[in-house]
Amino acid sequence: MTNHKYWLYRYVRRYIHDQDDAYDILQESFTAAWSALARFDNNRSFTIWLRRIALNKCRDYGRRQKVYKTALALFGISSGMTESDYASDAPEDINDAQETFIKLRKAVADLPTSLRDPLILTAFENLSHKQAGDVLGLSPKAIELRVYRAKKALEAILDHSDLSTISGRSG
């Protein structure tokens, strides 16, 4: 599984904006895959199977974070996350490209899961619509529609910024 570590980390990192948490989820994904290896169907793609496990771990993490933030809010404690945390190493006067990247990352994170997952798989992970559909258990046409809707939502969020650099692969 060592040869899968780098691309799977990149994939998890797109969902989890904290490096340490992403690494932990990567480890959880490999542990879960190792435990379920006997149930793996050799007629299916191993990388798709591994992505699905990682996606489920990312979703679990997201649910835990919501519970954590809700608990903090109930006790009147701030989680401490601010917009500056997205660019903690950035200089005071952030340039336009960095600012756009931060806005885009936040906008993608704010998308509903049903739109965010297909967008990340196709536009950022360069999977085809069919491969993304295999990961998410959807048809390629459903992936295409959801990616289209995700791009439209991002366009609206980002004030019609140029999103031409975000292009999912079809097929």
N, CA and C of each residue as an Amber inpcrd file, in Angstrom:
protein
   513
   0.8080000  -1.1910000   0.0000000   0.0000000   0.0000000   0.0000000
   0.8560000   1.2600000   0.0000000   2.1560000   1.0750000   0.1240000
   3.0580000   2.2230000   0.1470000   2.9550000   3.0510000  -1.1260000
   2.8070000   2.3890000  -2.2810000   2.7390000   3.1460000  -3.5370000
   1.4290000   3.9260000  -3.6780000   0.4830000   3.7240000  -2.7870000
  -0.7760000   4.4630000  -2.8170000  -0.7850000   5.6320000  -1.8250000
   0.2110000   5.6850000  -0.9800000   0.2240000   6.6570000   0.1140000
   0.1620000   8.1030000  -0.3610000   0.9220000   8.4680000  -1.3670000
   1.0350000   9.8740000  -1.7540000  -0.2370000  10.4030000  -2.4210000
  -0.7570000   9.6510000  -3.3810000  -1.9600000  10.1500000  -4.0410000
  -3.1580000  10.1150000  -3.0990000  -3.2070000   9.1140000  -2.2150000
  -4.3240000   9.0420000  -1.2890000  -4.2340000  10.1680000  -0.2480000
  -3.0240000  10.5100000   0.1640000  -2.8620000  11.6410000   1.0900000
  -3.3490000  12.9290000   0.4270000  -2.9530000  13.1360000  -0.8350000
  -3.4120000  14.3270000  -1.5660000  -4.9330000  14.3780000  -1.6090000
  -5.5380000  13.2400000  -1.8690000  -6.9940000  13.1380000  -1.9410000
  -7.6300000  13.5030000  -0.5960000  -7.1390000  12.9200000   0.4750000
  -7.6670000  13.1980000   1.8150000  -7.4410000  14.6620000   2.1760000
  -6.2940000  15.1910000   1.8060000  -5.9300000  16.5750000   2.1370000
  -6.9000000  17.5720000   1.4930000  -7.4760000  17.2190000   0.3740000
  -8.4560000  18.0970000  -0.2800000  -9.7190000  18.2360000   0.5720000
 -10.0250000  17.2180000   1.3410000 -11.1900000  17.2570000   2.2190000
 -10.8400000  17.8360000   3.5900000  -9.6910000  17.4720000   4.0880000
  -9.2880000  17.8430000   5.4340000  -8.1860000  18.8850000   5.3200000
  -8.4520000  20.0830000   5.7980000  -7.5080000  21.1800000   5.5910000
  -6.3730000  21.2050000   6.6030000  -6.3460000  20.2840000   7.5110000
  -5.2700000  20.2120000   8.4940000  -4.3590000  19.0410000   8.1390000
  -3.0600000  19.3090000   8.0060000  -2.1190000  18.2650000   7.5920000
  -2.0980000  17.0900000   8.5570000  -2.0560000  17.3700000   9.8500000
  -1.9790000  16.2980000  10.8400000  -3.2360000  15.4400000  10.8310000
  -4.4040000  16.0920000  10.7560000  -5.6560000  15.3350000  10.7020000
  -5.7440000  14.5200000   9.4140000  -5.2800000  15.0940000   8.3080000
  -5.2880000  14.3680000   7.0310000  -4.4010000  13.1320000   7.1180000
  -3.2520000  13.2830000   7.7540000  -2.3560000  12.1340000   7.9130000
  -3.0070000  11.0610000   8.7850000  -3.6880000  11.4830000   9.8570000
  -4.3870000  10.5290000  10.7170000  -5.4700000   9.7830000   9.9430000
  -6.1940000  10.5020000   9.1200000  -7.2590000   9.8740000   8.3310000
  -6.6600000   8.9250000   7.3000000  -5.5260000   9.3040000   6.7420000
  -4.8310000   8.4110000   5.8140000  -4.5020000   7.0910000   6.5160000
  -3.9770000   7.1860000   7.7300000  -3.6440000   5.9790000   8.4880000
  -4.9000000   5.1570000   8.7970000  -5.9740000   5.8420000   9.1790000
  -7.2370000   5.1410000   9.4360000  -7.7250000   4.4260000   8.1700000
  -7.5520000   5.0810000   7.0320000  -7.9880000   4.4970000   5.7600000
  -7.2090000   3.2300000   5.4500000  -5.8990000   3.2830000   5.6350000
  -5.0820000   2.1010000   5.3700000  -5.3930000   0.9800000   6.3570000
  -5.6380000   1.3410000   7.5960000  -5.9780000   0.3320000   8.5990000
  -7.3070000  -0.3410000   8.2320000  -8.2790000   0.4690000   7.8450000
  -9.5820000  -0.0840000   7.4520000  -9.4480000  -0.9490000   6.2010000
  -8.6360000  -0.4980000   5.2520000  -8.4380000  -1.2790000   4.0250000
  -7.7640000  -2.6120000   4.3460000  -6.7830000  -2.5650000   5.1910000
  -6.0670000  -3.7920000   5.5710000  -7.0280000  -4.7700000   6.2500000
  -7.8740000  -4.2540000   7.1180000  -8.8390000  -5.1040000   7.8300000
  -9.8700000  -5.7060000   6.8810000 -10.2030000  -4.9770000   5.8260000
 -11.2410000  -5.4260000   4.8980000 -10.6660000  -6.0840000   3.6440000
  -9.3750000  -6.2560000   3.5830000  -8.7260000  -6.7810000   2.3790000
  -9.2850000  -8.1360000   1.9430000  -9.6460000  -8.9670000   2.8860000
 -10.1960000 -10.2850000   2.5490000 -11.5320000 -10.1690000   1.8150000
 -12.2400000  -9.0680000   2.0310000 -13.5480000  -8.8660000   1.3850000
 -13.4270000  -8.1160000   0.0590000 -12.2260000  -7.7130000  -0.3170000
 -12.0380000  -6.9650000  -1.5610000 -12.3470000  -7.8520000  -2.7660000
 -13.1310000  -7.3290000  -3.7040000 -13.5070000  -8.0320000  -4.9210000
 -12.4440000  -7.7510000  -5.9840000 -11.6960000  -8.7650000  -6.3710000
 -10.6060000  -8.5990000  -7.3400000 -11.0720000  -8.1660000  -8.7190000
 -12.3550000  -8.2300000  -8.9790000 -12.8950000  -7.7790000 -10.2620000
 -13.0910000  -6.2640000 -10.3020000 -12.8900000  -5.6110000  -9.1830000
 -13.0740000  -4.1670000  -9.0920000 -11.7020000  -3.4900000  -8.9990000
 -11.6950000  -2.1920000  -9.1970000 -10.4610000  -1.4220000  -9.1280000
 -10.0430000  -1.2150000  -7.6700000  -8.7980000  -1.5300000  -7.3650000
  -8.2860000  -1.3660000  -6.0080000  -8.2360000   0.1080000  -5.6190000
  -7.8280000   0.9810000  -6.5530000  -7.7240000   2.4040000  -6.2230000
  -9.0940000   3.0190000  -5.9560000 -10.1110000   2.5880000  -6.7010000
 -11.4730000   3.0740000  -6.4590000 -11.9280000   2.6370000  -5.0690000
 -11.6700000   1.3920000  -4.7400000 -12.0400000   0.8340000  -3.4350000
 -11.3500000   1.6080000  -2.3150000 -10.0780000   1.8890000  -2.4930000
  -9.3020000   2.6220000  -1.4950000  -9.8080000   4.0560000  -1.3520000
 -10.1420000   4.6910000  -2.4680000 -10.7010000   6.0530000  -2.4130000
 -12.0280000   6.0680000  -1.6610000 -12.8410000   5.0610000  -1.8910000
 -14.1350000   5.0050000  -1.2120000 -13.9410000   4.8810000   0.3050000
 -12.9980000   4.0740000   0.7180000 -12.7010000   3.9390000   2.1440000
 -12.2380000   5.2820000   2.7020000 -11.3220000   5.9380000   1.9860000
 -10.8130000   7.2360000   2.4410000 -11.9320000   8.2730000   2.4910000
 -12.8020000   8.2690000   1.4910000 -13.9220000   9.2040000   1.4690000
 -14.8180000   8.9950000   2.6890000 -15.0880000   7.7430000   3.0120000
 -15.9080000   7.4550000   4.1910000 -15.2260000   7.9330000   5.4700000
 -13.9130000   7.7810000   5.5440000 -13.1650000   8.2600000   6.7150000
 -13.2150000   9.7800000   6.7940000 -13.1460000  10.4590000   5.6510000
 -13.2490000  11.9220000   5.6250000 -14.6290000  12.3680000   6.0900000
 -15.6400000  11.6630000   5.6450000 -17.0090000  11.9930000   6.0580000
 -17.1890000  11.7750000   7.5600000 -16.6260000  10.6690000   8.0680000
 -16.6780000  10.4220000   9.5160000 -16.0200000  11.5680000  10.2730000
 -14.8870000  12.0080000   9.7790000 -14.1600000  13.1200000  10.3900000
 -15.0310000  14.3780000  10.3840000 -15.6690000  14.6560000   9.2620000
 -16.5400000  15.8220000   9.1540000 -17.6670000  15.7860000  10.1690000
 -18.2710000  14.6100000  10.3410000 -19.3460000  14.4760000  11.3240000
 -18.8120000  14.6980000  12.7390000 -17.6250000  14.1560000  13.0310000
 -17.0270000  14.3600000  14.3560000 -16.7370000  15.8310000  14.6010000
 -16.2710000  16.5280000  13.5580000 -15.9630000  17.9560000  13.6970000
 -17.2290000  18.7610000  13.9740000 -18.3300000  18.4080000  13.3060000
 -19.5880000  19.1140000  13.5520000 -20.0390000  18.9230000  14.9890000
 -19.9380000  17.7030000  15.4840000 -20.3160000  17.4270000  16.8740000
 -19.4130000  18.2160000  17.8180000 -18.1310000  18.2170000  17.5230000
 -17.1490000  18.9400000  18.3490000 -17.4600000  20.4330000  18.3780000
 -17.7010000  21.0210000  17.2130000 -17.9930000  22.4570000  17.1450000
 -19.3150000  22.7850000  17.8280000 -20.3000000  21.9080000  17.6900000
 -21.5770000  22.1210000  18.3550000 -21.4030000  22.0780000  19.8690000
 -20.6040000  21.1200000  20.3310000 -20.3460000  21.0230000  21.7690000
 -19.6380000  22.2740000  22.2830000 -18.6730000  22.7480000  21.5300000
 -17.9770000  23.9710000  21.9270000 -18.9370000  25.1540000  21.9770000
 -19.8080000  25.2460000  20.9810000 -20.7670000  26.3490000  20.9370000
 -21.7260000  26.2970000  22.1220000 -22.1320000  25.0920000  22.5020000
 -23.0340000  24.9550000  23.6380000 -22.4140000  25.4970000  24.9220000
 -21.0990000  25.3580000  25.0240000 -20.4080000  25.8420000  26.2150000
 -19.8210000  27.2340000  26.0200000 -20.1340000  27.8610000  24.8740000
 -19.6810000  29.2200000  24.6220000 -18.1880000  29.3330000  24.3750000
 -17.5890000  28.2840000  23.8700000 -16.1500000  28.2810000  23.5970000
 -15.9500000  28.3790000  22.0940000 -15.0340000  29.2240000  21.6440000
 -14.7350000  29.3600000  20.2230000 -13.7700000  28.2630000  19.8080000
 -13.9720000  27.7270000  18.6130000 -13.0510000  26.6910000  18.1200000
 -11.7220000  27.2880000  17.7110000 -11.6720000  28.6140000  17.5740000
 -10.4080000  29.2690000  17.2560000 -10.1020000  29.3470000  15.7780000
 -10.9420000  28.7750000  14.9220000 -10.6780000  28.8210000  13.4910000
 -11.1550000  30.1510000  12.9230000 -10.2620000  30.8400000  12.2630000
 -10.6020000  32.0920000  11.6090000 -10.1570000  32.0240000  10.1640000
 -10.5470000  33.0070000   9.3920000 -10.1420000  33.0550000   7.9800000
  -8.6250000  33.0820000   7.8520000  -7.9290000  33.7220000   8.7950000
  -6.4660000  33.7970000   8.7130000  -5.8100000  32.4320000   8.8980000
  -6.5290000  31.4800000   9.5090000  -5.9750000  30.1380000   9.6620000
  -5.8000000  29.4380000   8.3250000  -6.5800000  29.8350000   7.3340000
  -6.4450000  29.2320000   6.0140000  -5.1310000  29.6430000   5.3640000
  -4.5810000  30.7530000   5.7570000  -3.3490000  31.2510000   5.1560000
  -2.3850000  31.6990000   6.2420000  -2.1400000  30.8380000   7.2200000
  -1.3390000  31.2360000   8.3710000   0.0820000  31.6250000   7.9980000
   0.6160000  31.1180000   6.9110000   1.9740000  31.4510000   6.5110000
   2.0240000  32.5870000   5.4910000   0.8640000  33.1030000   5.1300000
   0.8180000  34.1360000   4.1000000   1.2000000  35.4940000   4.6860000
   1.8360000  36.3770000   3.8870000   2.1830000  37.7120000   4.3700000
   0.9340000  38.5650000   4.5600000   1.1150000  39.7010000   5.2120000
   0.0040000  40.6060000   5.5130000  -0.8140000  40.9380000   4.2660000
  -0.1270000  41.3790000   3.2280000  -0.8580000  41.7490000   2.0080000
  -0.8260000  40.5780000   1.0320000  -1.8250000  39.7590000   1.1760000
  -1.9190000  38.5430000   0.3730000  -2.1800000  38.9210000  -1.0790000
  -1.5090000  38.2550000  -2.0180000  -1.7440000  38.6160000  -3.4250000
  -3.0520000  38.0040000  -3.9250000  -3.4850000  38.4630000  -5.0700000
  -4.7940000  38.0690000  -5.5980000  -4.9160000  36.5600000  -5.8090000
  -3.8630000  35.9380000  -6.2890000  -3.9360000  34.4940000  -6.5470000
  -4.1330000  33.7250000  -5.2480000  -3.4120000  34.0960000  -4.2150000
  -3.5660000  33.4220000  -2.9240000  -4.9550000  33.6600000  -2.3560000
  -5.4360000  34.8710000  -2.4780000  -6.7550000  35.2140000  -1.9640000
  -7.8410000  34.4200000  -2.6910000  -7.7160000  34.3160000  -4.0040000
  -8.6730000  33.5490000  -4.7860000  -8.6320000  32.0810000  -4.3850000
  -7.4230000  31.5570000  -4.1880000  -7.2730000  30.1640000  -3.7770000
  -7.9500000  29.9260000  -2.4320000  -7.7670000  30.8310000  -1.5000000
  -8.3800000  30.6930000  -0.1790000  -9.8980000  30.7210000  -0.2950000
 -10.4060000  31.6620000  -1.0900000 -11.8550000  31.7570000  -1.2940000
 -12.3880000  30.4870000  -1.9470000 -11.6630000  29.9960000  -2.9400000
 -12.0890000  28.7910000  -3.6370000 -12.1040000  27.5960000  -2.6910000
 -11.0500000  27.4360000  -1.9050000 -10.9740000  26.3040000  -0.9780000
 -12.1270000  26.3600000   0.0270000 -12.4120000  27.5420000   0.5320000
 -13.5070000  27.6980000   1.4880000 -14.8500000  27.4440000   0.7980000
 -14.9990000  27.9600000  -0.4240000 -16.2500000  27.7570000  -1.1560000
 -16.4800000  26.2750000  -1.4470000 -15.4300000  25.5600000  -1.8320000
 -15.5470000  24.1200000  -2.0880000 -15.9260000  23.4070000  -0.7950000
 -15.3010000  23.7900000   0.3060000 -15.6050000  23.1600000   1.5980000
 -17.0500000  23.4040000   2.0120000 -17.6140000  24.5470000   1.6020000
 -18.9850000  24.9020000   1.9740000 -20.0440000  24.2650000   1.0780000
 -19.6300000  23.6580000  -0.0310000 -20.5960000  23.0030000  -0.9190000
 -21.2440000  21.8210000  -0.2020000 -22.4750000  21.4970000  -0.5470000
 -23.0740000  20.2730000   0.0010000 -22.2500000  19.0640000  -0.4400000
 -22.2080000  18.0650000   0.3960000 -21.4260000  16.8580000   0.1160000
 -21.7520000  16.2630000  -1.2460000 -23.0260000  16.2900000  -1.6190000
 -23.4460000  15.6860000  -2.8870000 -22.8220000  16.3900000  -4.0910000
 -22.4220000  17.6420000  -3.9330000 -21.7540000  18.3730000  -5.0180000
 -20.2380000  18.3930000  -4.8230000 -19.8020000  18.5180000  -3.5830000
 -18.3710000  18.6080000  -3.2860000 -17.6210000  17.3270000  -3.6800000
 -18.1710000  16.1790000  -3.3330000 -17.4750000  14.9170000  -3.6030000
 -17.1970000  14.7050000  -5.0970000 -18.2100000  14.8200000  -5.9700000
 -17.9320000  14.6470000  -7.4020000 -16.9490000  15.6960000  -7.9400000
 -17.0440000  16.9380000  -7.4500000 -16.1380000  17.9920000  -7.9060000
 -14.6960000  17.6800000  -7.5330000 -14.4690000  17.2890000  -6.3110000
 -13.1060000  16.9770000  -5.8680000 -12.5460000  15.8020000  -6.6650000
 -13.3520000  14.7760000  -6.8440000 -12.8650000  13.5980000  -7.5600000
 -12.5160000  13.8970000  -9.0190000 -13.3300000  14.7100000  -9.6840000
 -13.0940000  14.9630000 -11.1080000 -12.1570000  16.1350000 -11.3510000
 -12.4170000  17.2560000 -10.7050000 -11.6450000  18.4680000 -10.9970000
 -10.2890000  18.4840000 -10.3180000 -10.1990000  17.9590000  -9.1170000
  -8.9420000  18.0380000  -8.3860000  -8.1570000  16.7310000  -8.4090000
  -8.8600000  15.6070000  -8.4620000  -8.1900000  14.3090000  -8.4830000
  -8.0830000  13.7240000  -9.8870000  -8.6560000  14.4230000 -10.8770000
  -8.5700000  14.0430000 -12.2910000  -9.1320000  12.6600000 -12.6030000
 -10.1580000  12.2550000 -11.8950000 -10.8280000  11.0110000 -12.2320000
 -11.8570000  11.2950000 -13.3240000 -12.1260000  10.3050000 -14.1340000
 -13.1820000  10.4410000 -15.1290000 -14.5270000  10.3940000 -14.4090000
 -15.5780000  10.7580000 -15.1200000 -16.9030000  10.6990000 -14.5230000
 -17.2600000   9.2640000 -14.1450000 -16.8410000   8.3190000 -14.9490000
 -17.1040000   6.9160000 -14.6420000 -16.3690000   6.4820000 -13.3780000
 -15.0840000   6.8480000 -13.2700000 -14.3090000   6.4780000 -12.0820000
 -14.8930000   7.1280000 -10.8310000 -15.2520000   8.4040000 -10.9270000
 -15.8590000   9.0940000  -9.7910000 -17.1860000   8.4410000  -9.4280000
 -17.9350000   8.0400000 -10.4480000 -19.1970000   7.3510000 -10.2070000
 -18.9900000   6.0310000  -9.4820000 -17.9240000   5.3260000  -9.8480000
 -17.6160000   4.0700000  -9.1650000 -17.3080000   4.3130000  -7.6880000
 -16.5690000   5.3820000  -7.4000000 -16.2310000   5.7020000  -6.0110000
 -17.4830000   6.0570000  -5.2200000 -18.3600000   6.8340000  -5.8220000
 -19.5310000   7.3500000  -5.1050000 -20.7900000   6.5030000  -5.2870000
 -20.7010000   5.5010000  -6.1440000 -21.8780000   4.6580000  -6.3770000
 -22.9490000   5.3630000  -7.1960000 -22.5160000   6.2090000  -8.1480000
 -23.4320000   6.9640000  -8.9970000 -23.1060000   6.6970000 -10.4660000
 -24.0190000   7.0600000 -11.3410000 -23.7610000   6.9120000 -12.7740000
 -22.8570000   8.0500000 -13.2450000 -22.1340000   7.8540000 -14.3430000
 -21.3020000   8.9380000 -14.8900000 -22.1270000  10.1860000 -15.2100000
 -23.3640000  10.0010000 -15.6750000 -24.2370000  11.1410000 -15.9920000
 -24.5890000  11.9180000 -14.7210000 -24.8240000  11.2100000 -13.6230000
 -25.1160000  11.8760000 -12.3480000 -23.9040000  12.6750000 -11.8730000
 -22.7200000  12.1200000 -12.0780000 -21.4880000  12.8310000 -11.7100000
 -21.3640000  14.0930000 -12.5480000 -21.5870000  13.9590000 -13.8440000
 -21.4920000  15.1070000 -14.7440000 -22.4420000  16.2270000 -14.2930000
 -23.6750000  15.8610000 -13.9690000 -24.6640000  16.8410000 -13.5380000
 -24.2530000  17.4980000 -12.2230000 -23.7560000  16.7120000 -11.2890000
 -23.3660000  17.2670000  -9.9940000 -22.1350000  18.1600000 -10.1080000
 -21.1980000  17.8050000 -10.9720000 -20.0260000  18.6640000 -11.1910000
 -20.4730000  19.9800000 -11.8030000 -21.3900000  19.9250000 -12.7510000
 -21.9230000  21.1370000 -13.3660000 -22.5760000  22.0250000 -12.3020000
 -23.4040000  21.4240000 -11.4620000 -24.0820000  22.1830000 -10.4060000
 -23.0790000  22.7520000  -9.3980000 -22.0520000  21.9800000  -9.0910000
 -21.0190000  22.4550000  -8.1530000 -20.3040000  23.6730000  -8.7230000
 -19.9720000  23.6100000 -10.0090000 -19.2850000  24.7510000 -10.6450000
 -20.1830000  25.9840000 -10.6640000 -21.4740000  25.7760000 -10.9460000
 -22.4180000  26.8970000 -10.9420000 -22.5260000  27.4910000  -9.5320000
 -22.5600000  26.6410000  -8.5350000 -22.6390000  27.1200000  -7.1490000
 -21.3740000  27.8950000  -6.7800000 -20.2240000  27.3800000  -7.1920000
 -18.9650000  28.0820000  -6.9090000 -18.9270000  29.4230000  -7.6290000
 -19.3960000  29.4210000  -8.8500000 -19.4460000  30.6600000  -9.6310000
 -20.2730000  31.7160000  -8.8950000 -21.4030000  31.3090000  -8.3790000
 -22.2690000  32.2390000  -7.6490000 -21.5980000  32.7070000  -6.3600000
 -20.9590000  31.7880000  -5.6620000 -20.2970000  32.1180000  -4.4020000
 -19.1370000  33.0780000  -4.6400000 -18.3860000  32.8200000  -5.6830000
 -17.1670000  33.5910000  -5.9290000 -17.3970000  34.7850000  -6.8410000
 -18.6400000  35.2000000  -6.9890000 -18.9580000  36.3900000  -7.7830000
 -18.5310000  36.2690000  -9.2350000 -18.8230000  35.1550000  -9.8300000
 -18.5390000  34.9340000 -11.2470000 -17.0520000  35.0660000 -11.5750000
 -16.2010000  34.6540000 -10.6300000 -14.7620000  34.6410000 -10.8970000
 -14.4700000  33.6580000 -12.0130000 -13.3130000  33.7710000 -12.6000000
 -12.9240000  32.8590000 -13.6740000 -12.5990000  31.4980000 -13.0850000
 -13.4690000  30.5320000 -13.3240000 -13.2510000  29.1760000 -12.8190000
 -12.8080000  28.2380000 -13.9290000 -12.2450000  28.8070000 -14.9830000
 -11.8460000  27.9810000 -16.1250000 -10.7210000  27.0170000 -15.7730000
 -10.0080000  27.2730000 -14.6820000  -8.9340000  26.3630000 -14.3030000
  -9.4700000  25.1220000 -13.6210000 -10.7550000  25.1500000 -13.2250000
 -11.3640000  23.9840000 -12.6170000 -12.0960000  23.2290000 -13.7120000
 -11.5190000  22.1660000 -14.1510000 -12.1780000  21.4110000 -15.2090000
 -12.1240000  19.9390000 -14.8990000 -13.2890000  19.3470000 -14.7940000
 -13.3530000  17.9100000 -14.5640000 -13.1590000  17.1830000 -15.8710000
 -12.6910000  15.9300000 -15.7700000 -12.5260000  15.0940000 -16.9530000
 -13.8040000  14.3410000 -17.1980000 -14.1560000  14.2110000 -18.4330000
 -15.3570000  13.4270000 -18.7520000 -14.9460000  12.0590000 -19.2230000
 -15.9380000  11.1940000 -19.3580000 -15.6920000   9.8660000 -19.9190000
 -15.6590000   8.7940000 -18.9670000
